[in-house]
Amino acid sequence: MKPLIGITLGDPAGIGPEITVKALADHPVYETCCPLVVGDADILRNAARTAGRLDIKIHAVQNPAEGLYVPGTIDVLDMKVVDADKLEIGKVSAMAGEAAFQYVKKVIELAMAGQVDATVTNALNKEAINLAGRHYSGHTEIYAEFTGTSKYTMMLAHKNLRVVHVSTHVSLREACDRVKRERVLEVIRIAHQACIDMGMEKPRIGVAGLNPHCGENGLFGREEIQEIIPAVEEAVKEGIMADGPIPADTVFSKARGGWYDMVVAMYHDQGHIPLKVVGFVYNQEEKKWDAVEGVNITLGLPIIRTSVDHGTAFDQAGTGKANELSLLNAIEYAVNFASGKQK
């Protein structure tokens, strides 16, 4: 039986609705899963017009069992939380932020109840959800709260490059303070288990340093000596093939070259920048993105959650030019995790 995948629309003023239509209209998604969009049917209908896909039928349902799950039809669990006539495409608003939050909350509820096998999220806008009074720094924190999860981390993936993070949506000052032995070891353990879950028998985990040159034996900082090295040593004692700390300016190149199956990054940008350098490809001559690829996966949750690895792209919203590749990759990862066959 094909897994049922719940896909949120993300911020309805962003590109999420458009790329959802494109992903489910032009690609053989239905051969591997039953996709159920969680959002507003009216927003999806407008997105179909933006994408030039008036041939696609939008089928509103009230529960997953009502879905048809056939090509040419997009099933949407109609939340009816947005006034489509008042929504300003490409603009931050409390209404859109509240909608994005409600979509995420609903898909989590469906997954926790076993009504969907995995969840995929389109991008939300952090300013918008906070304007709506939902004070979260991102999807990861929403999932953690509504699944009751305390030990989790963000993983980014693009082909054979996979990265997990010790911290994500905090200031750089706070990120440095969060590099503690217990947390680094926790993330190494989560990374190791994720690799096992993806079918790797003996995963190799590369652990990045925090400071330039890993601190040069304390000259540029002592976090490596006091926090990271003890965490790596403990992981090795537990039988984990962890290596590090390794300077951040080389560890990602080594991972792309096959030295490591996963890299533990110390903070948000340390892990995000290399992934987006290889996954986001802009065509200067044609003035367009040839590729916006990469998948965001939250590890440590009791349910499966994958996501696009880009933002709401308000500058592209409503133009019909948004690229759906990242969403397709996220759906593929969700299907493979749900099917127990991710490699």
C-alpha positions, 0 to 999 in steps of 0.5 A: 500500500502506498503511504499517505503523505500530508503536505502543508501549503505553508504561508499562503502568500508565498510560493508554497501553493504554486509549487504544490500545484506544480509538484502534484500536477507534472510529476509521477508522485501518485506512483509512489504515494497518496498526497493530501494537501493540508490548506485552503482549497480556494488558495490552491485553486488560485495557485493553479491559475497562477501556475497555468494549470486550469486542467487540474481539479481541486478536490476539497475533503474534510478527512483523509478517507475522502481523498481520491488520490488520482493523477489530475486531481489534488486532494486538499483537506480544506481548513477554510482559515483564509479569506482568499479575496483579502490575501495579499500575495507576496506580503507578510500578514497575520492572517497568512501567518495564522493559516500557516500555523494552523496547517502545520498543527493540523498535519501534526495531529493527523500524523500523531493519530496515524491518519497520514504516514508522513508529513511534508511542509512548505515554507512559513514566514516567521514574522507572519506567524509571530504577528499572528501571536504564534511565538515560534522560531520555525517549524522545528519548534512547532513540531517539537511542542505538539509532539512532546519531543525534547531531543531533536535536531534539524537535518539538511540533505542534498544528494550525499551531503547531509548535515545536522545541527547543534543549534538552529534559530538562535543568535550567533552569540547564543549558538556559541553558548549552546555548544556543550558536551551533552548537546553535541553528544546528543546530536551525534547520537541522533545523527548516527541513528538517522543514518541507521534508519536510512539503511547505513550499516556503519555510518561515519559521522564527521563533527565540525569544530566551532572556531577557526582551525578548531581553535588551534589548541586553544589559541582561538577558543577552547570550545573544541577542547572543553566541549566537542572533543569530550563529546566525540570521545564518548560517542566513540566509546559507545561504538559510533564512528564519529570523527572530529572536531574537523575544521568547518572549512574542510569537513563539508568537502570531505563529506561530499567526497564520501568521507562522512555520511553525516556532518554535525554542524555547530550552528545554523549557518555553518550547516546551511551555507554549504548545503545551499551553495550546492543545492541552489543554482542561479542562472545569471544569463537567463536570470532564473534559478535552475535548481532550488534543491535540498530537503529539511528533515526533523530528526528525533520526532515520533512522526516523519517530517520533511520540508523544502529547504527554502523560504516563502520567496515572496518576491516570486509569489504570484509570478508563476515562476517558482521552482518545485524541485525542493518540494519534490525532493521533500516528498520523495524523502518522506515516502522513502522514510515512510516505506522504510527504504531511504538509502 
